[in-house]
Amino acid sequence: MNMSSFIERARVELWDHRWLVFNISLLSLLLFVPYVFINAESGRHVHKVALFLASGCIILACIHKISLFIIALPVVLANLFHLHIYRVWGGTQLRSRVEAAYESPPSEMFEYLQSHLDIFDFALLLISVIYLALLFHVVFRTRKMPATLRRLAMVALIIWAMVFVAFDGNERIRGFPPFQLVLDTIKANQQYKILKTRNDFLANSPKQLKENESKYTKIVIVLGESVISDHMSLFGYEKPTTPFIDRSEPYAFDALSPSNQTRYSLIMMLTNAVPGDLGPFWKEHSLVGQLRACGFGTTWISNQGRIGEQDSLVSSLALEADEQIFLNQLSWKEAQDDGTIVSVLADQDVYGRQNHATFIHVIGSHTKYSERYPTGFGFKNISDEVSAYDNSLLYSDFVP
């Protein structure tokens, strides 16, 4: 068979099976419609990814129709979960929501279902069932694709795969919500298992109490965040960003962070873990537990998150305290300014407690610098990111 006759035969077969191809195309497009509406304005061009993936589903279905059903089933389930999360909580913090589900006991999960499942979720479920039923009908109850059309689809699949590789399709698909949810679930499960190992160790290996030989009745440890020394007046910066520290005449202010990420820095600052060996973190009590064993009451208050990729490891340290106060139950991205910590500690009467150790984990200047200080505070004429950052440092210096 020469090329011209092959193309002519494929054209005829395509026309003879036009309704089958149309149904497959329509059902493939519907599979990704939710993300076109949810993410089209996010700037990530997710709608283009959706169309690209839909075209791949159409091609695969022309080769072997059952493949469309195999793809659709997990994607429909991911749709249900992600649409629920998006509608109730918004489109962000997907990974944190998954981790929260892993860490929640069955009683809390039941309360969540009672509080957040409504008629809209049942409507989504019904629509999904109807969709899968239609897909089942198309896949299993219609004629088989002829051989010529399947060969043509194979050529199209090769071209599709070449475009996929050329445009870094792997990374684009990894960020696409149905696939991202699966990847986040796998990662969250791995992290949950690791953290559960440490938390089980702490629960089964309580620290032996010992006599408190410290001359101090109150200990306050402030865990700072995101400070560039080049922008501190203590080190010669032109703006007075650290007036309190300047007046305090610190005896020593040379410091090296063991990591450029908070979760690893705090692990190594509060346990015997070191760069390259985090082993001690999993099998020993931190400074929080050590002080508690010495007879100190302990409070951990954080203006960062409790659950999330950047937060859960730090939360394991907080669990060693008698009292944990998290101003943000999930990610730190919704954090208020650090002055909130001062008022919360006052409301809890922490300042008046004796033989007490307080760990304060501030948000500092973590991103969105203009949101890290109250309106009207500090320097005037804040018009750019650098001046907003300087003002956030000034506020961090002011809060203590």
C-alpha positions in Angstrom: 0.0 0.0 0.0 1.5 3.3 -1.1 1.3 6.5 1.0 -1.5 8.1 -1.1 -3.7 5.1 -0.8 -3.0 4.8 2.9 -4.0 8.4 3.5 -7.1 8.0 1.4 -8.1 4.9 3.3 -7.4 6.6 6.6 -9.6 9.5 5.5 -12.5 7.3 4.6 -12.2 5.3 7.8 -12.0 8.5 9.8 -15.1 9.8 8.2 -16.9 6.5 8.7 -16.0 6.6 12.4 -16.5 10.4 12.8 -19.0 10.1 15.6 -16.8 7.7 17.6 -13.8 10.0 17.2 -16.0 13.0 18.1 -17.3 11.2 21.3 -13.8 10.3 22.3 -12.6 13.8 21.7 -15.4 15.4 23.7 -15.0 13.0 26.6 -11.2 13.6 26.7 -11.7 17.3 26.8 -14.3 17.1 29.5 -11.8 15.2 31.6 -9.7 18.3 32.0 -12.3 21.1 31.9 -12.2 21.8 35.7 -8.6 22.9 35.6 -9.1 25.2 32.6 -11.6 27.2 34.7 -9.7 26.9 38.0 -6.2 27.7 36.7 -6.5 29.6 33.4 -5.9 33.0 35.2 -3.0 31.7 37.3 -0.4 32.6 34.6 0.9 29.0 34.5 -0.9 28.2 31.1 -2.6 25.2 32.7 -5.3 25.4 30.1 -2.7 24.8 27.3 -1.4 21.8 29.3 -5.0 20.5 29.6 -5.5 20.7 25.8 -2.2 19.0 25.2 -3.1 16.1 27.6 -6.6 15.8 26.0 -5.0 15.4 22.6 -2.8 12.6 24.0 -5.9 10.9 25.4 -7.7 11.1 22.0 -4.7 9.6 20.2 -4.3 6.8 22.7 -8.0 6.1 22.5 -7.8 5.8 18.8 -5.1 3.2 19.2 -6.8 1.3 22.0 -10.0 2.6 23.4 -9.7 1.0 26.8 -6.6 3.2 27.5 -8.9 6.3 27.7 -10.9 4.6 30.5 -7.8 3.5 32.3 -6.6 7.2 32.2 -9.9 8.7 33.1 -10.6 6.7 36.2 -7.8 8.1 38.4 -8.1 11.5 36.9 -11.8 11.7 37.7 -11.0 10.7 41.4 -8.3 13.4 41.5 -10.9 15.9 40.1 -13.2 15.1 42.9 -10.6 15.6 45.6 -9.0 18.7 44.1 -12.3 20.4 43.2 -13.5 19.9 46.8 -10.2 21.3 48.2 -10.4 24.2 45.8 -14.0 25.1 46.6 -13.6 24.8 50.4 -10.0 26.0 50.9 -8.9 27.7 47.7 -6.4 26.6 45.1 -3.2 26.9 47.2 -1.7 24.7 49.9 -2.7 21.4 48.2 0.3 19.6 49.7 -0.4 20.9 53.1 -4.0 19.7 52.9 -2.9 16.2 52.0 -0.4 16.1 54.9 -3.1 17.3 57.2 -5.3 14.4 56.1 -2.4 11.9 56.9 -1.8 13.4 60.3 -5.5 13.6 61.4 -6.9 10.8 63.5 -10.1 9.1 62.3 -12.3 11.1 64.7 -11.1 14.4 63.2 -11.6 13.1 59.7 -15.2 12.2 60.5 -15.8 15.6 61.9 -14.3 17.1 58.8 -16.6 15.1 56.6 -19.6 16.2 58.6 -18.6 19.8 58.4 -17.4 20.2 54.8 -19.3 17.7 52.7 -22.5 19.2 51.2 -24.9 18.9 48.3 -22.4 20.3 45.9 -19.9 17.5 46.6 -22.6 14.9 46.0 -23.5 16.7 42.8 -19.9 16.4 41.7 -19.9 12.7 42.6 -23.1 12.2 40.6 -21.7 14.0 37.5 -18.5 11.9 37.8 -20.5 8.7 37.9 -22.5 9.7 34.8 -19.3 10.7 33.0 -17.7 7.4 33.7 -20.9 5.6 32.6 -20.8 7.5 29.3 -17.1 6.7 28.9 -17.7 3.0 29.6 -20.4 3.0 26.9 -18.1 4.6 24.3 -15.2 2.4 25.2 -16.8 -1.0 25.5 -20.1 -0.7 23.4 -18.9 0.8 20.2 -17.1 -0.5 17.1 -13.4 -1.2 17.2 -11.1 1.2 15.5 -10.0 -0.1 12.1 -6.3 -1.0 11.6 -5.5 1.9 9.2 -6.8 4.5 11.7 -4.8 2.9 14.5 -1.7 3.1 12.4 -2.3 6.8 11.7 -2.8 7.3 15.5 0.5 5.6 16.1 2.2 8.1 13.9 0.4 10.9 15.7 1.5 9.4 19.0 5.2 9.5 18.0 4.8 13.2 17.0 3.0 13.9 20.3 5.8 12.2 22.2 8.5 14.3 20.4 6.6 17.5 21.2 6.3 16.3 24.8 10.0 15.8 25.2 10.9 19.0 23.2 8.8 21.3 25.4 9.8 19.7 28.8 6.4 18.1 29.1 7.4 16.1 32.2 7.8 19.2 34.3 4.7 20.8 33.0 2.6 17.7 33.7 4.1 17.3 37.2 2.5 20.7 38.1 -0.8 19.8 36.6 -3.4 19.4 39.4 -4.5 15.8 38.8 -0.9 14.6 38.7 0.3 17.0 41.4 -2.3 15.6 43.8 -1.0 12.1 43.2 2.7 13.1 43.6 1.9 15.2 46.7 0.0 12.2 48.2 3.1 10.0 47.7 5.5 12.6 49.2 3.2 13.4 52.1 2.9 9.7 52.9 6.7 9.3 52.9 7.2 12.3 55.2 4.4 11.3 57.5 6.0 7.9 58.0 9.3 9.5 58.8 7.8 11.9 61.3 5.7 9.2 62.8 8.9 7.3 63.6 10.3 10.3 65.5 7.0 11.1 67.3 6.6 7.4 68.3 10.1 7.5 69.7 9.3 10.6 71.8 6.1 9.0 73.0 7.7 5.7 74.0 11.0 7.2 75.4 10.1 9.9 77.8 12.9 12.0 79.1 13.9 11.2 82.7 13.3 14.2 85.0 16.4 15.7 86.7 17.1 18.5 89.0 17.0 22.0 87.7 20.4 23.6 88.4 19.9 26.7 86.3 19.9 30.1 88.0 17.3 31.3 85.6 13.6 31.0 86.2 12.6 32.2 82.7 14.2 31.3 79.4 13.1 32.8 76.1 14.5 31.5 72.8 13.6 33.5 69.7 14.1 31.7 66.5 14.6 34.4 63.9 14.0 34.2 60.1 15.4 35.5 56.8 17.8 38.2 57.8 20.5 39.5 55.5 23.4 41.0 57.5 24.1 43.4 54.7 20.8 45.1 55.5 21.4 45.4 59.2 22.6 48.7 60.6 24.5 46.7 63.2 26.8 45.7 60.4 27.1 49.2 58.9 24.0 49.4 56.7 23.0 53.0 56.0 19.4 52.7 57.2 18.8 52.3 61.0 17.1 48.8 60.5 18.3 47.4 63.9 18.2 50.2 66.5 17.3 47.8 69.4 20.2 45.5 68.7 22.5 48.4 68.2 21.7 49.7 71.7 22.0 46.3 73.3 25.8 46.1 72.7 25.7 42.4 72.0 28.8 40.5 73.2 28.9 38.3 70.1 26.9 38.5 66.9 28.8 36.4 64.5 26.7 33.4 63.4 26.5 30.8 60.7 23.3 29.1 59.8 23.8 25.3 59.3 21.4 25.3 56.4 19.6 27.7 54.1 16.3 26.1 54.9 14.5 26.6 58.2 13.4 23.0 58.7 17.0 21.8 58.6 18.4 24.7 60.5 16.2 24.3 63.5 16.8 20.5 63.6 20.5 21.1 63.8 20.2 24.1 66.2 18.0 22.3 68.7 19.4 18.7 68.5 22.8 17.1 67.9 22.1 16.7 64.2 24.8 18.2 62.0 25.1 18.9 58.2 25.3 15.6 56.4 23.9 13.6 59.4 20.4 14.2 60.6 20.3 10.9 62.4 20.3 12.3 65.9 17.1 14.2 65.2 15.1 11.0 64.8 16.4 9.3 67.9 16.8 12.0 70.6 15.0 14.7 72.4 15.6 18.3 71.4 16.5 21.3 73.6 12.7 21.6 74.1 12.5 18.2 75.7 15.8 18.7 77.6 14.4 21.9 79.3 11.1 20.1 80.0 13.1 17.3 81.7 14.8 19.9 83.9 11.5 21.0 85.4 10.7 23.9 83.1 7.3 24.4 81.7 7.6 24.8 78.0 5.7 26.7 75.4 6.3 26.7 71.6 4.6 29.6 69.8 4.9 29.9 66.0 3.9 32.5 63.5 4.8 29.9 60.8 2.7 26.9 59.7 2.0 23.7 61.5 1.6 21.3 58.6 3.3 21.4 55.2 6.5 20.5 53.3 8.4 23.3 55.1 6.7 23.0 58.4 6.0 19.5 59.6 9.6 18.7 60.6 9.7 21.8 62.8 6.3 20.9 64.3 7.9 17.7 65.5 10.1 19.8 67.7 7.1 21.8 68.9 5.3 18.6 70.0 7.9 18.1 72.7 6.7 21.3 74.5 3.9 21.2 77.1 2.0 23.8 75.1 2.0 24.5 71.3 0.5 27.6 69.8 0.4 27.8 66.0 -1.0 31.0 64.6 -1.3 29.3 61.2 -2.6 25.7 61.2 -1.3 25.1 57.7 1.2 27.0 55.6 3.0 30.1 56.8 2.0 31.9 53.6 -1.0 33.4 55.4 1.0 34.6 58.4 0.3 38.0 60.1 3.0 40.2 61.3 5.0 39.0 64.4 3.5 41.5 66.7 0.6 39.1 67.0 2.8 36.8 68.9 3.3 39.4 71.7 -0.4 39.8 72.2 -1.1 36.1 72.2 1.6 35.4 74.8 0.1 38.1 76.9 -3.4 36.7 76.6 -2.1 33.3 77.6 -0.3 34.9 80.6 3.0 33.3 79.6 5.0 36.3 80.8 4.0 35.7 84.4 5.0 32.1 84.6 8.0 31.0 86.6 10.4 28.2 85.7 9.2 28.5 82.2 10.9 28.2 78.8 9.3 29.9 75.8 10.3 29.1 72.2 9.2 31.9 69.8 9.3 31.1 66.1 8.8 34.3 64.2 7.9 34.8 60.5 10.5 37.5 60.1 10.9 38.7 56.6 9.6 35.6 54.8 8.5 36.8 51.3 5.7 39.4 50.8 7.8 41.9 52.8 5.1 44.5 52.8 2.8 42.1 54.8 5.4 41.6 57.6 4.7 44.9 59.4 1.6 46.9 60.3 0.3 49.6 58.0 2.0 52.9 58.8 4.9 51.4 60.7 8.6 52.4 60.3 10.2 54.1 57.4 8.3 56.4 55.1 8.0 56.3 51.3 8.2 52.5 51.0 7.8 52.2 47.2 9.9 49.1 46.2 10.7 45.7 47.4 14.1 46.6 48.9 12.6 49.3 51.1 9.8 47.0 52.1 12.4 44.4 53.1 14.3 47.0 55.2 11.1 48.0 56.9 10.4 44.3 57.7 13.8 44.1 59.4 13.1 47.2 61.4 9.8 45.6 62.6 11.6 42.3 63.5 14.0 44.4 65.6 11.1 46.3 67.2 8.9 43.3 68.2 11.1 42.0 71.1 
